[in-house]
Amino acid sequence: MGALGDLSREDLARLWQEAHEVAPPKSLHRDLLIRSAAWYVQAKRWGGLSPATRRTLKAAMTDAERAIAARRQGPAAAGESTSSGMGQTAGPRRKQPAPGARLIREWNGKRHVITVIEDGFVFEAKVYTSLTAIAHQITGTHWSGPRFFGL
């Protein structure tokens, strides 16, 4: 690993190209090229990210991309309405899934199926009034239920 600091910018750029399948930006700082090369070499030798970590990162990127797109569209395009005329906006109204719909979420390698009913949701033969409670049951931590299930 220590030898990476001795590589030329061209050699570091070649490692970047191998790792990312695209040439590095010309203005990219040398230190970042070295860090990227170090991660790439280690990942090749000892294995990269686990499938669970890859899924988590992919979900986080999807959420971030949606948030950025919604922010770019602005309140009017996102279907938000002002709540009091004081310039505050309410969040976009979410349409609830129809009764009988099934929500499927994989978490830590286990598939979880939730059935939508008139007065809530059924998960593992128990009725819940909110998706947030089900997300907590699955993960053991607080999550926004609609976000956890991709609604």
C-alpha positions in Angstrom: 0.0 0.0 0.0 2.8 2.4 0.8 4.1 2.1 -2.7 1.0 3.7 -4.1 2.3 7.2 -3.1 5.3 6.6 -5.3 3.2 5.9 -8.5 3.0 8.5 -11.2 -0.3 10.3 -11.9 -0.6 8.3 -15.1 -0.3 5.0 -13.2 -2.8 6.2 -10.6 -5.2 7.2 -13.4 -4.8 3.7 -14.9 -5.8 2.1 -11.6 -8.8 4.6 -11.4 -9.8 3.6 -14.9 -9.7 -0.1 -14.0 -11.7 0.4 -10.8 -14.3 2.9 -12.1 -14.4 2.0 -15.9 -14.0 5.7 -16.7 -11.1 8.1 -16.8 -10.6 10.2 -13.7 -11.5 13.9 -14.0 -8.4 15.9 -14.9 -8.7 18.2 -11.9 -9.0 15.3 -9.4 -6.5 15.7 -6.6 -3.7 13.2 -6.4 -4.5 12.2 -2.8 -8.0 11.0 -3.9 -6.4 9.0 -6.8 -4.1 7.3 -4.2 -7.0 6.6 -1.8 -9.1 5.1 -4.7 -6.2 3.0 -5.8 -5.7 1.7 -2.3 -9.3 0.7 -2.0 -9.2 -0.9 -5.4 -6.1 -3.0 -4.6 -7.5 -4.1 -1.2 -10.9 -5.0 -2.7 -9.2 -7.1 -5.4 -7.1 -8.9 -2.8 -9.6 -9.4 0.0 -12.9 -8.9 -1.6 -15.1 -5.8 -2.0 -18.3 -4.9 -0.3 -20.7 -7.6 0.8 -23.9 -8.0 -1.1 -25.9 -6.6 1.8 -23.7 -3.5 1.9 -24.0 -3.1 -1.8 -27.9 -3.2 -1.5 -27.8 -0.7 1.3 -25.7 1.7 -0.6 -27.8 1.3 -3.8 -31.0 2.0 -1.7 -29.3 5.1 -0.2 -28.3 6.3 -3.6 -31.8 5.8 -5.0 -33.3 7.7 -2.0 -30.7 10.5 -2.5 -31.4 10.8 -6.3 -35.2 11.0 -5.6 -34.7 13.7 -3.0 -32.5 15.7 -5.3 -34.9 15.3 -8.2 -37.8 16.4 -5.9 -35.9 19.4 -4.7 -35.0 20.5 -8.3 -38.7 20.3 -9.3 -39.7 22.6 -6.4 -43.0 22.6 -4.4 -45.3 23.3 -7.3 -44.0 20.5 -9.5 -43.9 18.0 -6.6 -47.6 18.5 -5.9 -47.1 20.2 -2.6 -49.6 22.8 -1.3 -49.1 25.6 1.2 -50.5 24.7 4.6 -51.2 28.2 6.0 -50.5 30.7 3.4 -47.4 31.7 5.4 -45.0 30.2 2.8 -44.7 26.9 4.5 -45.3 23.8 2.4 -46.9 20.5 3.3 -45.3 17.3 2.0 -46.7 15.7 -1.1 -49.7 13.6 -0.4 -49.0 9.9 -0.6 -51.6 7.7 -2.1 -52.0 4.6 0.1 -51.8 1.2 -1.5 -55.2 -0.4 -2.2 -56.4 -3.1 0.2 -55.2 -6.4 -1.1 -51.9 -5.0 -2.4 -48.7 -6.7 -1.2 -45.6 -4.8 -0.3 -42.4 -6.9 -0.5 -39.1 -5.8 1.0 -35.9 -7.7 1.3 -33.9 -6.9 4.5 -30.7 -8.6 5.5 -31.3 -11.4 3.1 -34.8 -12.1 4.3 -37.9 -11.4 2.3 -40.8 -9.7 4.1 -44.3 -9.6 2.7 -46.9 -7.1 4.0 -50.5 -7.3 2.9 -52.5 -4.0 2.8 -56.0 -4.3 4.4 -58.8 -1.7 4.9 -57.6 -0.7 8.4 -53.9 -1.1 8.1 -51.4 -3.8 7.3 -50.8 -7.5 8.0 -47.3 -8.7 8.7 -46.5 -12.1 10.1 -50.2 -12.7 11.0 -50.4 -9.5 13.1 -52.3 -6.4 12.2 -50.4 -3.1 12.3 -51.8 0.4 11.8 -48.6 1.9 10.3 -45.8 0.8 8.0 -43.4 2.6 10.4 -44.2 0.0 13.1 -43.6 -2.8 10.7 -40.3 -1.3 9.5 -39.2 -1.0 13.2 -40.2 -4.7 13.8 -38.1 -5.8 10.8 -35.0 -3.6 11.4 -35.0 -3.0 15.1 -34.5 0.7 14.5 -36.7 3.7 13.6 -37.4 4.1 9.9 -40.0 6.0 8.0 -42.4 3.1 7.0 -43.3 4.5 3.6 -39.7 5.2 2.8 -38.6 1.8 4.0 -41.1 0.2 1.6 -40.4 2.5 -1.3 -43.7 4.4 -1.3 
